[in-house]
Amino acid sequence: MTTEYILYGLKKDEPEYMEDIIFETKNKKDLEDIKFQAIQKGYIKFRVAEYKGEAPNFNNHKLINIEV
């Protein structure tokens, strides 16, 4: 199965559990453009998860956290 990338975002002053799924893609290069658009809409913290068809592991240390 192809790797799918899921971009999560958090708006300013929201608690961590209020993350939104912003975008899903199979092309990792798309994430930068979408992240820029999300910043314009008030998102300040992002996380990218890789999905390969397995059950999600929310404790996975490979999750990427990026703060703007």
C-alpha positions as a Markdown table, in Angstrom:
| # | Residue | x | y | z |
|---|---|---|---|---|
| 1 | Met | 0.0 | 0.0 | 0.0 |
| 2 | Thr | 1.2 | 3.5 | -0.8 |
| 3 | Thr | 2.1 | 5.8 | 2.1 |
| 4 | Glu | -0.4 | 8.5 | 2.8 |
| 5 | Tyr | 0.5 | 11.7 | 4.7 |
| 6 | Ile | -2.1 | 13.3 | 7.0 |
| 7 | Leu | -1.6 | 16.9 | 8.2 |
| 8 | Tyr | -3.1 | 17.8 | 11.5 |
| 9 | Gly | -3.3 | 21.4 | 12.7 |
| 10 | Leu | -4.1 | 23.2 | 15.9 |
| 11 | Lys | -5.5 | 26.8 | 16.2 |
| 12 | Lys | -4.1 | 29.3 | 18.6 |
| 13 | Asp | -5.4 | 29.0 | 22.2 |
| 14 | Glu | -7.0 | 25.6 | 21.5 |
| 15 | Pro | -6.3 | 22.6 | 23.8 |
| 16 | Glu | -4.1 | 19.9 | 22.3 |
| 17 | Tyr | -7.1 | 17.5 | 21.8 |
| 18 | Met | -8.8 | 19.9 | 19.5 |
| 19 | Glu | -6.5 | 19.1 | 16.5 |
| 20 | Asp | -8.1 | 19.2 | 13.1 |
| 21 | Ile | -7.3 | 17.0 | 10.1 |
| 22 | Ile | -6.4 | 19.6 | 7.5 |
| 23 | Phe | -5.2 | 17.6 | 4.6 |
| 24 | Glu | -4.5 | 14.1 | 3.3 |
| 25 | Thr | -2.1 | 13.4 | 0.4 |
| 26 | Lys | 0.1 | 10.7 | -1.1 |
| 27 | Asn | 2.6 | 13.5 | -2.3 |
| 28 | Lys | 4.6 | 14.8 | 0.7 |
| 29 | Lys | 5.5 | 17.9 | -1.3 |
| 30 | Asp | 1.9 | 19.2 | -1.2 |
| 31 | Leu | 2.1 | 19.6 | 2.6 |
| 32 | Glu | 4.1 | 22.9 | 2.5 |
| 33 | Asp | 1.6 | 24.7 | 0.4 |
| 34 | Ile | -1.3 | 23.5 | 2.5 |
| 35 | Lys | 0.5 | 24.4 | 5.7 |
| 36 | Phe | 1.0 | 27.9 | 4.4 |
| 37 | Gln | -2.8 | 28.2 | 3.6 |
| 38 | Ala | -3.6 | 26.8 | 7.1 |
| 39 | Ile | -1.4 | 29.5 | 8.7 |
| 40 | Gln | -3.5 | 32.1 | 6.9 |
| 41 | Lys | -6.6 | 30.5 | 8.5 |
| 42 | Gly | -5.2 | 30.7 | 12.1 |
| 43 | Tyr | -3.5 | 27.4 | 12.6 |
| 44 | Ile | -0.2 | 27.6 | 14.5 |
| 45 | Lys | 0.9 | 24.1 | 15.3 |
| 46 | Phe | 1.1 | 21.2 | 12.9 |
| 47 | Arg | 1.7 | 17.4 | 13.0 |
| 48 | Val | 2.2 | 15.0 | 10.0 |
| 49 | Ala | 1.4 | 11.4 | 10.4 |
| 50 | Glu | 2.2 | 8.6 | 7.9 |
| 51 | Tyr | -0.4 | 6.0 | 7.1 |
| 52 | Lys | 0.3 | 2.8 | 5.4 |
| 53 | Gly | -3.0 | 1.0 | 6.0 |
| 54 | Glu | -2.2 | 0.0 | 9.6 |
| 55 | Ala | -4.1 | 0.9 | 12.7 |
| 56 | Pro | -3.0 | 4.4 | 14.0 |
| 57 | Asn | -0.5 | 4.5 | 16.8 |
| 58 | Phe | -0.9 | 7.9 | 18.5 |
| 59 | Asn | 2.2 | 7.2 | 20.7 |
| 60 | Asn | 4.5 | 6.8 | 17.7 |
| 61 | His | 7.7 | 8.8 | 18.2 |
| 62 | Lys | 8.0 | 9.3 | 14.4 |
| 63 | Leu | 5.1 | 11.8 | 14.4 |
| 64 | Ile | 6.5 | 15.2 | 13.3 |
| 65 | Asn | 5.6 | 18.2 | 15.4 |
| 66 | Ile | 6.3 | 21.5 | 13.8 |
| 67 | Glu | 5.5 | 24.8 | 15.6 |
| 68 | Val | 5.2 | 28.1 | 13.7 |
